[in-house]
Amino acid sequence: MHNEQRIMSTKIEPTNQSVSTTRLLQQESQKLRRTNELLEKRLKAGTDALKLTNEQLEREIAERIKTERKLQRRLAFDQILTAISTQFINLTTTEIDDNINQALEKIGQFANYDRGYIYLFEENGRALKNTHEWCRPPCQTTLEDFKTLPADLFQNWMPRLFRRETIHIQDIEENSEASSNEIKLLQLQGVRSALIMPLVYDKETFGFFGLDSRQPFVPGQQEKAASLQVVSTIFVNALMRKKSEELLAKERNFAQQVMATMGQGVMTTTVEGVIDYINPAYAHMLGYEPHELIGKTALDFTHHEDHQKLIRAQMQNMEDQASSYEARLTKADDSPLYVLVNSVPHYDPQEKIIGSIATITDLTERRTAESQIKSNAAEVNEIYQAAIQLFKPSGVEELAEQIAEITVNELGFDSCGVLLLQEPIRLNTARLNLEPIPEANHLRWLARYGRFYPTTSDTISLKGDGLVPAAVRQRETIYAPDVTQDPRYLPENTYTQSELVIPLRAYNLIIGAIDLHSPQLNGFDERAQRIINVFAEHAGLALETVRLYDQLQEHAQALETQITERQKIEQALRASSDELNAANAKLGKALRTRDEFLANMSHELRTPLNAILGKSEVLLEGIHGQLTEKQASSLQVIEKSGRHLLDLINDILDMSKIEADKVTLDIQTVTLATLCESSLQFVRQMAHKKQIKLQASIEHPLTTCQADERRLKQILINLLSNAIKFTPAKGEVGLNILKDAAEETIQFQVWDTGVGIAAEDIDKLFQPFVQLDSSLARAHEGTGLGLSLVHRLAELHSGTVSVESQAGLGSCFTVTLPQNVQTVAANLQIQAKNEHKQHKNNHQYKLGVGEIHG
């Protein structure tokens, strides 16, 4: 029992301890649990931090790897660009295209593109041409399919390309310009993304460089664009160099073709004078092939007398000067070659003189031409010297003897005969045939000179045998180089071996012939025939002029005889008025005949003078060969004298018409401003030569007048011409047109600041063939008819002419015409004719032969 109590007591004590322990344990457990929870939290926090650190490290490592790869690709791309750039430095023109295609391939493959290409504008700017292209296999290039595209197809791209913008297309399916021509063109080729870059040179876009892919997005496209700008620049430089070198090669080839084909010689030499190029033309001039002269010097084939010219020219070229000289060269066959050498310095691209460039002109043709010119000049001189002797006053027979002597002594022929037709034969100009030849017409010998054997008769029948009648009948030159072979030749002597017959013509008349004989076979070459034919033209005109002159002289003598007879009759019939009136009537008829004859003869004289002037103009124009200065000057004297004589004849003709009452006025309304201007224009050149100032004025409100415009203009030109003639250099001449309302007249005043007229000479002014002062007559050529014509033409207009003048101060001539010329002229017509007839009967002046030619 006691033990059981002990046991129970023991049991009871541990229980209490257990509780306590349990409590302690629980407490400890709770502490441990809290500690564990804290440790777990801390461990979790450390684990999370470690996890975050590991993830960050992994991200940094991945980014670093990515960056390193990017740098490696960039380095690799830069190496490609460097290789391409280096490759293009030393390329030749022919290698550029292949290397561009290779560069497109390298760039396209590296940048993950499927295709690369270049399009360039054509010269007209209307199309783009696909010049270079690469395509990744297995795709094929579209160079042929899209070789040339119209520029209008790129309407959206062009403005951007011209602004030098790069075009990025990341995905065609999502592009906002999906309906544009450019996108459709890419879609046709299966393209999804593209990079288009402009090709720009000197700020101008001349094409574009493109890369495209069948993938919707090419990674790193934006980053590559900047690097690809370098590729674009490389392509631009290469293409421009190719274009420049091709253009330079084309120009060089063209220049070489020109030099090879041109007829002028071309040669280039080094600084030492060694030939490094010579064109075929120059080599052939010298009788060599071009390769035979390369390496030689120009001295090797330049005549030793011209060595100094060549050396001097080379020195001038080395001093940057051009040179020109004529030289004699020695050809391969040792014959001479005369050339003109023009040379200039030859520069290298750095503008350094490396030699000379010379052009060589063969002067053979020029020297031949100069020789021909000298020969022609000699011919002209011979003809001129011979011709000027023909126009000295003489009779027909004396002139014929002159012609024969000149032909032998001046022109160098052996024998010459001159024959004249009894009656000139007129040519039918419509059919260029001769009129029927009268039976009695014949040729008369006027002169024979030289070793010419005279014929048995002084005349030759025009219908007879012989070369002379045949030439006249056929109106053409006949040349028998061997008279024994010409059946028309009549043997007259053993001297003649060849004969030349030239018909003498004057206008549309054949008046005779020149007959030339030579003791040699074929004694008249082309030059001789040419000279004698020209001389024969002058001779014919001269003979006809003298013949007309003789006729005129005969008529003038007859007129003088008639005047003398009239004077005798007047003295004898003073006591009988009836007999005097009859004599006056007879004399009036004779005077009319004289006037009509003078008018006709003036026409006849003017016709040969026109021919002489025409021939002079032909010689002055050089149609028969170039003239020397002396020859031209002599011909100008002939022409000037001929025109003076023609003016004289025209004045005589006008006076004759007026005297013969053959002038009828054509009265109409004349515009004064036009009349004034045209009159001054006619004398403006004459005034300009003497530096004379011309003035004109028309009084307001004058605008028109009634007159014969042509005759009124003739009046004003005569007065203006006289005023300029007698006004010293730098003087003044004027034309004033005034209205006198009170008298109902219009006054035309021509004034000058010239030499003036003495009071005692004014009354002589309007007399025909009168000049006031012989010294003035020599200084100022004239007929003395000018003022007389003015006076008579003014009278025909029912007007007057007056003059106010003071010696040394000038003159003023006033032509006064009625405002209504037609009415006054009608009223005074009968009175004027009667007064004119009475004036002719009472006015005693002689018109002799000397006055006509004075």
SEKEMAR-575193 format. One line per 3 residues: their letters; for each residue z, x, y of C-alpha. Coordinates in steps of 0.25 Angstrom, whole numbers. Layout:
SEKEMAR-575193
A = Z/X/Y ~ ...
//
This chain:
SEKEMAR-575193
MHN = 0/0/0 ~ 4/11/9 ~ -9/18/5
EQR = -17/6/8 ~ -11/5/21 ~ -14/20/24
IMS = -28/17/19 ~ -29/5/28 ~ -23/13/39
TKI = -33/24/37 ~ -44/14/37 ~ -39/7/49
EPT = -39/20/57 ~ -53/25/54 ~ -58/12/58
NQS = -52/13/72 ~ -58/27/73 ~ -71/22/68
VST = -72/12/79 ~ -69/22/89 ~ -79/32/83
TRL = -89/21/82 ~ -87/19/96 ~ -88/33/99
LQQ = -100/34/91 ~ -106/22/97 ~ -103/28/110
ESQ = -109/41/106 ~ -121/34/100 ~ -123/27/113
KLR = -122/40/120 ~ -132/46/110 ~ -141/34/111
RTN = -141/35/126 ~ -143/50/125 ~ -154/48/115
ELL = -160/38/124 ~ -159/47/136 ~ -165/58/127
EKR = -176/49/123 ~ -179/45/137 ~ -179/60/141
LKA = -188/64/129 ~ -198/52/132 ~ -198/56/147
GTD = -201/71/143 ~ -211/66/132 ~ -218/58/142
ALK = -218/69/152 ~ -223/79/142 ~ -234/69/138
LTN = -238/67/153 ~ -239/82/154 ~ -247/84/142
EQL = -257/73/146 ~ -258/79/160 ~ -261/93/154
ERE = -271/87/145 ~ -278/80/157 ~ -278/93/165
IAE = -283/101/153 ~ -294/90/151 ~ -298/91/166
RIK = -298/106/166 ~ -307/106/154 ~ -316/95/161
TER = -316/104/174 ~ -319/116/166 ~ -330/109/159
KLQ = -335/104/172 ~ -334/118/178 ~ -341/124/166
RRL = -353/114/168 ~ -353/116/182 ~ -354/131/180
AFD = -364/129/169 ~ -372/120/179 ~ -371/131/190
QIL = -376/141/180 ~ -388/132/177 ~ -390/131/192
TAI = -389/146/194 ~ -398/148/183 ~ -409/138/188
STQ = -407/144/202 ~ -409/158/197 ~ -420/154/189
FIN = -428/148/201 ~ -427/161/209 ~ -437/169/203
LTT = -447/158/198 ~ -461/159/200 ~ -469/146/205
TEI = -474/143/191 ~ -460/144/185 ~ -453/134/195
DDN = -458/121/188 ~ -453/125/174 ~ -440/130/179
INQ = -437/117/187 ~ -440/110/174 ~ -430/119/166
ALE = -420/118/177 ~ -421/103/176 ~ -418/104/161
KIG = -406/113/163 ~ -400/104/173 ~ -403/91/166
QFA = -397/96/153 ~ -385/102/159 ~ -382/90/168
NYD = -384/80/156 ~ -397/74/163 ~ -409/69/154
RGY = -420/72/165 ~ -422/80/177 ~ -434/80/186
IYL = -440/83/200 ~ -449/74/208 ~ -457/80/221
FEE = -464/72/232 ~ -479/74/232 ~ -485/79/245
NGR = -489/65/250 ~ -474/61/248 ~ -479/48/241
ALK = -475/52/226 ~ -465/60/218 ~ -470/70/208
NTH = -462/73/195 ~ -463/89/195 ~ -452/93/186
EWC = -444/86/175 ~ -435/88/163 ~ -430/78/152
RPP = -419/80/142 ~ -425/78/127 ~ -429/69/121
CQT = -434/62/134 ~ -447/66/139 ~ -451/70/154
TLE = -458/59/162 ~ -465/69/171 ~ -479/62/167
DFK = -474/48/168 ~ -467/50/181 ~ -475/62/187
TLP = -477/55/200 ~ -469/44/206 ~ -472/37/220
ADL = -462/40/230 ~ -460/25/233 ~ -454/24/219
FQN = -441/31/225 ~ -439/22/237 ~ -423/22/235
WMP = -422/37/231 ~ -431/43/242 ~ -422/40/254
RLF = -410/46/247 ~ -418/58/242 ~ -424/61/256
RRE = -409/60/261 ~ -407/71/251 ~ -397/63/243
TIH = -395/64/228 ~ -396/51/220 ~ -386/49/209
IQD = -389/38/198 ~ -377/37/188 ~ -382/25/181
IEE = -395/17/184 ~ -390/5/177 ~ -379/4/188
NSE = -387/9/199 ~ -388/0/212 ~ -403/4/213
ASS = -407/-1/199 ~ -419/-8/205 ~ -425/4/212
NEI = -438/11/208 ~ -430/24/205 ~ -420/17/196
KLL = -431/10/188 ~ -439/23/187 ~ -426/30/181
QLQ = -424/18/172 ~ -438/19/166 ~ -435/33/162
GVR = -421/29/155 ~ -413/35/166 ~ -398/31/169
SAL = -393/41/179 ~ -400/51/188 ~ -398/61/199
IMP = -409/63/209 ~ -408/74/219 ~ -418/76/231
LVY = -426/89/232 ~ -426/93/247 ~ -433/105/254
DKE = -432/107/269 ~ -424/94/270 ~ -436/86/264
TFG = -435/79/250 ~ -447/83/242 ~ -443/77/229
FFG = -431/75/220 ~ -424/81/207 ~ -418/71/197
LDS = -409/71/185 ~ -407/59/176 ~ -401/54/163
RQP = -401/43/153 ~ -386/42/154 ~ -380/33/164
FVP = -371/44/170 ~ -372/59/170 ~ -358/65/171
GQQ = -356/74/183 ~ -369/69/190 ~ -362/69/203
EKA = -357/83/202 ~ -370/89/197 ~ -377/83/209
ASL = -372/94/218 ~ -376/105/208 ~ -390/99/206
QVV = -392/100/221 ~ -393/115/218 ~ -404/112/208
STI = -411/103/217 ~ -411/115/227 ~ -417/124/217
FVN = -428/115/213 ~ -431/113/228 ~ -432/128/231
ALM = -440/130/218 ~ -450/119/221 ~ -452/123/236
RKK = -454/137/231 ~ -464/133/221 ~ -471/124/232
SEE = -471/135/242 ~ -477/146/232 ~ -487/136/227
LLA = -492/133/241 ~ -492/148/244 ~ -499/151/232
KER = -509/140/235 ~ -511/146/249 ~ -512/160/244
NFA = -523/155/233 ~ -530/148/244 ~ -530/160/253
QQV = -535/169/242 ~ -546/159/238 ~ -550/158/253
MAT = -550/173/254 ~ -558/174/241 ~ -568/164/245
MGQ = -570/166/260 ~ -582/173/265 ~ -574/182/274
GVM = -568/195/269 ~ -552/196/267 ~ -544/208/264
TTT = -529/212/264 ~ -524/226/265 ~ -511/233/264
VEG = -504/240/275 ~ -511/253/270 ~ -525/246/271
VID = -527/244/256 ~ -534/231/252 ~ -526/222/244
YIN = -534/210/244 ~ -549/208/248 ~ -557/195/246
PAY = -570/194/238 ~ -578/191/251 ~ -574/204/258
AHM = -576/212/245 ~ -590/206/243 ~ -593/210/258
LGY = -590/224/254 ~ -598/223/240 ~ -585/225/232
EPH = -576/216/223 ~ -562/213/229 ~ -555/222/218
ELI = -563/234/222 ~ -557/234/236 ~ -543/231/233
GKT = -535/244/235 ~ -545/250/245 ~ -544/250/260
ALD = -553/244/270 ~ -556/258/275 ~ -563/261/262
FTH = -575/252/266 ~ -574/252/281 ~ -584/260/288
HED = -578/273/293 ~ -581/270/308 ~ -573/257/307
HQK = -561/264/300 ~ -553/264/313 ~ -555/249/315
LIR = -549/246/302 ~ -537/255/304 ~ -535/249/318
AQM = -535/235/312 ~ -525/239/301 ~ -516/245/311
QNM = -517/232/319 ~ -513/224/307 ~ -501/233/304
EDQ = -497/230/319 ~ -497/215/316 ~ -511/213/324
ASS = -524/207/319 ~ -537/215/320 ~ -552/213/320
YEA = -563/222/320 ~ -577/224/315 ~ -580/235/305
RLT = -591/240/296 ~ -588/241/281 ~ -595/248/270
KAD = -599/239/258 ~ -600/244/244 ~ -614/247/245
DSP = -611/255/258 ~ -618/245/267 ~ -611/241/280
LYV = -603/228/281 ~ -599/224/296 ~ -587/215/296
LVN = -576/209/305 ~ -562/212/301 ~ -550/204/305
SVP = -537/208/300 ~ -522/203/302 ~ -509/209/297
HYD = -505/204/282 ~ -490/200/281 ~ -481/199/269
PQE = -471/187/268 ~ -461/195/276 ~ -471/196/288
KII = -473/211/285 ~ -487/217/287 ~ -492/221/274
GSI = -507/224/277 ~ -519/217/283 ~ -527/204/281
ATI = -542/206/285 ~ -554/196/286 ~ -567/203/285
TDL = -580/195/291 ~ -594/200/287 ~ -601/202/300
TER = -615/204/294 ~ -619/189/298 ~ -613/191/312
RTA = -621/204/314 ~ -633/198/309 ~ -631/186/318
ESQ = -628/196/330 ~ -641/203/326 ~ -649/189/326
IKS = -642/185/339 ~ -647/198/346 ~ -661/196/340
NAA = -660/182/346 ~ -655/186/359 ~ -666/196/360
EVN = -676/185/357 ~ -670/176/367 ~ -670/188/377
EIY = -685/191/374 ~ -688/176/376 ~ -680/175/388
QAA = -686/187/395 ~ -700/182/391 ~ -697/168/396
IQL = -691/171/409 ~ -704/178/413 ~ -712/165/411
FKP = -706/157/422 ~ -710/165/433 ~ -720/158/442
SGV = -734/162/438 ~ -747/156/434 ~ -751/152/420
EEL = -760/164/417 ~ -750/173/423 ~ -739/167/415
AEQ = -748/168/402 ~ -749/182/404 ~ -734/184/406
IAE = -732/176/393 ~ -742/186/386 ~ -735/198/392
ITV = -721/194/389 ~ -725/190/374 ~ -730/204/372
NEL = -721/213/381 ~ -708/205/380 ~ -708/198/367
GFD = -715/210/360 ~ -728/203/354 ~ -741/211/353
SCG = -751/201/359 ~ -750/188/366 ~ -760/178/372
VLL = -757/165/380 ~ -766/153/380 ~ -766/140/388
LQE = -772/127/384 ~ -782/121/394 ~ -775/108/393
PIR = -760/107/387 ~ -760/99/374 ~ -749/88/374
LNT = -741/86/361 ~ -739/72/356 ~ -724/72/356
ARL = -724/59/347 ~ -731/66/335 ~ -730/81/340
NLE = -746/82/339 ~ -756/87/349 ~ -764/78/357
PIP = -779/79/354 ~ -785/92/359 ~ -796/91/370
EAN = -809/98/366 ~ -809/106/379 ~ -795/111/378
HLR = -793/126/375 ~ -783/138/376 ~ -785/148/387
WLA = -781/162/386 ~ -771/165/397 ~ -765/179/393
RYG = -767/189/382 ~ -758/201/381 ~ -755/212/372
RFY = -764/218/361 ~ -771/204/361 ~ -786/204/359
PTT = -793/194/368 ~ -801/183/362 ~ -816/182/366
SDT = -813/169/374 ~ -803/165/385 ~ -801/151/378
ISL = -798/146/364 ~ -802/132/360 ~ -791/124/356
KGD = -799/118/344 ~ -804/132/340 ~ -799/141/329
GLV = -788/151/330 ~ -773/152/329 ~ -771/149/344
PAA = -778/135/344 ~ -772/132/331 ~ -758/134/336
VRQ = -761/126/349 ~ -767/114/341 ~ -756/114/330
RET = -745/116/341 ~ -738/126/333 ~ -736/141/332
IYA = -746/148/323 ~ -742/161/316 ~ -752/169/308
PDV = -745/181/302 ~ -758/186/297 ~ -770/181/305
TQD = -780/185/294 ~ -773/174/285 ~ -774/163/295
PRY = -787/156/295 ~ -785/151/310 ~ -785/165/315
LPE = -797/169/323 ~ -799/185/321 ~ -801/191/335
NTY = -796/205/333 ~ -790/214/323 ~ -777/216/330
TQS = -771/203/326 ~ -763/202/313 ~ -754/190/316
ELV = -755/179/327 ~ -744/169/333 ~ -749/158/341
IPL = -738/149/349 ~ -743/136/356 ~ -737/136/370
RAY = -730/123/372 ~ -724/116/385 ~ -717/103/382
NLI = -726/94/375 ~ -738/103/378 ~ -745/114/371
IGA = -751/123/383 ~ -756/135/375 ~ -752/146/366
IDL = -747/160/364 ~ -755/169/355 ~ -748/181/349
HSP = -755/192/340 ~ -749/203/332 ~ -756/215/325
QLN = -746/214/313 ~ -746/205/302 ~ -735/194/303
GFD = -732/200/317 ~ -723/189/322 ~ -710/187/315
ERA = -700/175/317 ~ -693/182/329 ~ -706/184/336
QRI = -711/170/333 ~ -698/164/338 ~ -698/172/351
INV = -713/169/354 ~ -711/154/351 ~ -699/153/361
FAE = -707/161/371 ~ -719/152/369 ~ -711/140/373
HAG = -707/146/386 ~ -721/151/389 ~ -726/137/386
LAL = -717/131/396 ~ -719/142/406 ~ -734/141/405
ETV = -733/126/407 ~ -724/127/419 ~ -733/136/426
RLY = -745/128/422 ~ -738/116/429 ~ -734/124/440
DQL = -749/129/442 ~ -753/114/442 ~ -742/110/452
QEH = -746/122/461 ~ -761/117/461 ~ -756/103/464
AQA = -747/108/475 ~ -758/116/481 ~ -767/104/480
LET = -756/96/488 ~ -755/107/498 ~ -770/106/500
QIT = -769/91/501 ~ -758/93/512 ~ -767/103/519
ERQ = -779/94/519 ~ -770/83/524 ~ -765/91/536
KIE = -780/94/539 ~ -783/79/538 ~ -772/75/547
QAL = -777/85/557 ~ -791/80/556 ~ -787/65/556
RAS = -777/65/568 ~ -787/58/576 ~ -789/47/566
SDE = -778/39/561 ~ -786/33/550 ~ -790/46/544
LNA = -776/51/545 ~ -770/39/538 ~ -780/41/527
ANA = -777/56/526 ~ -762/52/526 ~ -764/42/514
KLG = -772/53/507 ~ -761/63/509 ~ -750/53/505
KAL = -757/51/492 ~ -758/66/490 ~ -743/67/493
RTR = -740/56/482 ~ -749/64/473 ~ -741/76/476
DEF = -727/69/474 ~ -732/63/461 ~ -737/77/456
LAN = -724/83/460 ~ -716/73/452 ~ -725/75/440
MSH = -724/90/442 ~ -709/90/443 ~ -709/83/429
ELR = -718/93/424 ~ -710/105/429 ~ -697/99/424
TPL = -702/97/410 ~ -704/112/407 ~ -691/116/415
NAI = -684/107/405 ~ -690/114/393 ~ -686/128/400
LGK = -672/123/402 ~ -671/118/388 ~ -676/131/382
SEV = -666/138/391 ~ -655/130/385 ~ -659/132/371
LLE = -659/147/373 ~ -645/146/380 ~ -639/138/368
GIH = -643/150/359 ~ -652/141/350 ~ -662/153/349
GQL = -651/163/348 ~ -639/168/356 ~ -641/173/370
TEK = -635/185/377 ~ -628/182/390 ~ -639/188/398
QAS = -649/179/391 ~ -640/167/392 ~ -639/170/407
SLQ = -654/171/409 ~ -656/158/402 ~ -646/151/411
VIE = -654/156/423 ~ -666/150/417 ~ -659/137/414
KSG = -653/137/428 ~ -666/140/435 ~ -673/129/427
RHL = -663/119/430 ~ -664/122/445 ~ -679/120/444
LDL = -677/107/436 ~ -668/102/447 ~ -679/106/457
IND = -689/98/449 ~ -681/86/448 ~ -678/86/463
ILD = -693/87/465 ~ -696/76/455 ~ -686/67/462
MSK = -692/70/476 ~ -706/68/471 ~ -702/54/465
IEA = -695/50/478 ~ -707/55/486 ~ -717/47/477
DKV = -708/35/478 ~ -705/35/464 ~ -690/33/465
TLD = -685/19/463 ~ -670/17/465 ~ -662/9/455
IQT = -652/3/464 ~ -639/-2/457 ~ -624/-3/459
VTL = -618/11/458 ~ -603/14/455 ~ -599/24/466
ATL = -588/30/458 ~ -597/33/446 ~ -608/38/455
CES = -598/48/462 ~ -592/53/449 ~ -606/55/442
SLQ = -611/63/454 ~ -599/72/455 ~ -599/74/440
FVR = -614/79/441 ~ -610/90/451 ~ -595/93/446
QMA = -599/105/437 ~ -607/111/449 ~ -595/109/458
HKK = -585/115/447 ~ -593/128/447 ~ -591/130/462
QIK = -576/124/461 ~ -581/113/471 ~ -571/101/472
LQA = -578/88/471 ~ -573/75/478 ~ -577/61/479
SIE = -573/48/486 ~ -578/34/486 ~ -573/25/498
HPL = -566/13/494 ~ -570/2/491 ~ -584/8/487
TTC = -587/7/472 ~ -602/4/471 ~ -616/5/479
QAD = -630/2/477 ~ -639/13/474 ~ -648/20/463
ERR = -636/27/456 ~ -645/38/450 ~ -651/42/463
LKQ = -638/40/471 ~ -631/50/461 ~ -643/59/463
ILI = -640/59/478 ~ -626/62/476 ~ -628/73/466
NLL = -638/80/475 ~ -628/80/486 ~ -616/84/478
SNA = -624/95/471 ~ -629/101/485 ~ -615/100/490
IKF = -609/108/479 ~ -621/118/480 ~ -618/121/494
TPA = -603/121/493 ~ -595/134/491 ~ -586/135/479
KGE = -573/128/480 ~ -578/118/490 ~ -578/103/490
VGL = -589/92/488 ~ -587/78/489 ~ -593/64/488
NIL = -589/52/497 ~ -594/38/495 ~ -592/30/508
KDA = -595/16/513 ~ -600/12/527 ~ -597/-2/528
AEE = -604/-4/542 ~ -617/2/537 ~ -616/-4/523
TIQ = -619/10/517 ~ -612/19/507 ~ -611/34/510
FQV = -611/45/499 ~ -606/58/506 ~ -607/71/499
WDT = -599/82/506 ~ -596/97/503 ~ -589/109/509
GVG = -601/117/508 ~ -610/126/517 ~ -614/115/525
IAA = -627/113/533 ~ -631/118/546 ~ -635/107/556
EDI = -649/112/558 ~ -652/111/543 ~ -647/97/541
DKL = -661/91/544 ~ -667/99/533 ~ -658/94/522
FQP = -666/83/517 ~ -680/89/516 ~ -686/92/503
FVQ = -686/106/497 ~ -677/112/509 ~ -664/120/507
LDS = -657/124/520 ~ -654/138/518 ~ -661/148/509
SLA = -649/156/505 ~ -642/143/501 ~ -655/139/493
RAH = -653/152/485 ~ -639/150/483 ~ -640/135/479
EGT = -652/131/471 ~ -660/118/475 ~ -673/112/478
GLG = -670/107/492 ~ -673/93/487 ~ -659/88/484
LSL = -656/82/498 ~ -670/77/500 ~ -668/69/487
VHR = -655/64/492 ~ -661/60/505 ~ -673/53/498
LAE = -664/46/488 ~ -655/41/499 ~ -667/35/506
LHS = -671/28/494 ~ -658/21/494 ~ -660/18/509
GTV = -649/28/512 ~ -648/40/520 ~ -642/55/519
SVE = -635/62/530 ~ -628/75/531 ~ -616/81/539
SQA = -614/96/537 ~ -608/108/544 ~ -612/122/540
GLG = -600/128/532 ~ -592/116/531 ~ -600/107/522
SCF = -609/95/522 ~ -608/80/519 ~ -621/72/514
TVT = -620/57/516 ~ -629/47/508 ~ -629/33/514
LPQ = -634/22/506 ~ -634/7/509 ~ -624/-2/501
NVQ = -636/-11/496 ~ -647/-1/493 ~ -656/-11/487
TVA = -657/-20/499 ~ -659/-9/509 ~ -669/-2/499
ANL = -677/-15/497 ~ -678/-17/513 ~ -682/-2/515
QIQ = -691/0/503 ~ -704/-2/510 ~ -699/5/523
AKN = -694/17/515 ~ -707/19/507 ~ -715/19/520
EHK = -706/29/527 ~ -707/38/514 ~ -722/38/515
QHK = -722/41/530 ~ -712/52/527 ~ -721/58/517
NNH = -733/58/526 ~ -725/64/538 ~ -715/73/530
QYK = -723/86/529 ~ -717/96/518 ~ -724/104/508
LGV = -720/104/493 ~ -726/116/488 ~ -725/124/475
GEI = -715/133/481 ~ -706/122/485 ~ -707/116/471
HG = -702/129/464 ~ -693/132/476
//
